Amino acid sequence: MEPDIGIKNQSIYGRARTARWYASLDGLTVAEQAAFARTRSAWEGGDVLDIGIGGGRTCRHLADGARSYVGVDFSPAMVAASRGRHPDLDIRPGDARDLSGLPDGGFDFAFFADNGIDAVDDADRMKVLAAARRVLRPGGVFLFNTHNRDCRDNRRYWRDMLRVRLEPNPIASLKSVAR
């Protein structure tokens, strides 16, 4: 029987060493910068929920422009790392699948970083979406990123990645595999 996804995630993200590594990360990705710029009117001056904060990489970027900020993470080790990094922010344990303890309609903007929604199975993904909808005000924005296995660039990447030219010379074939 397959173990619960929460148990699997805790075994990975609950490690102190993993939390320290995530806490060492800083800055937004290029995609996050563009997405935050595009959704600025939804979060700047509003009530922000930052889900799956990990080591606190996105906290300051959202908190500095928000009226109020709450950051949550499933892993106690990640919560501790984020609190150590941002002791002035409201950072709490929380599960994206239910967001219990947070008020209905309490936020203008919710953000789930680092493909966190992909860390759960399909049924739990529906719970994440329902929980986000519950905590957002009418007209609120839920921003998340996810892997897209069907995107055009991804197909090209895997095609190129898996393309191996077999040559009569075994050394040339090995070089093709290495490339």
PEFEN-V280104 format. One line per field, one symbol per residue. ss: DSSP state (H for helix, E for strand, C for the rest). phi: phi as a letter, one per 30 degrees, with the letter a starting at -180 (. if undefined). psi: psi as a letter, one per 30 degrees, with the letter a starting at -180 (. if undefined). Layout:
ss=???
phi=???
psi=???
This chain:
ss=CCCCHHHHHHHHHCCHHHHHHHHCCCCCCHHHHHHHHHCHHHHCCCEEEEECCCCCCCHHHHHCCCCEEEEEECCHHHHHHHHHHCCCCEEEECCCCCCCCCCCCCEEEEEECCCHHHHCCHHHHHHHHHHHHHHEEEEEEEEECCCCCCCHHHHHHHHHHHCCCCCCCHHHHHHHHHC
phi=.ddedddddddcdddedddddddddbicddddedddddceddcdiccccccidhdjecedddddccdbbbcbbdceddeddddddbddcdbbdacedbhdicddidbdbbbbdhhedddbdddddddedddddddddeidcccbcbdbdcddddddeddddcdbcdcdddddddddddd
psi=kklkeeeeeefeffkeeeeeeeffklllleeeeeeeeegefefkgajkkjkhfbggefeeeeefflelkkklkfkeeeeeeeeeeiffljklkkkfffhkfkkkgfkfkkkjlhgeffglleefeeeeeeeeeefklkflkjklllkjfgleeeeeeeeeefkkjklejeeeeeeeee.
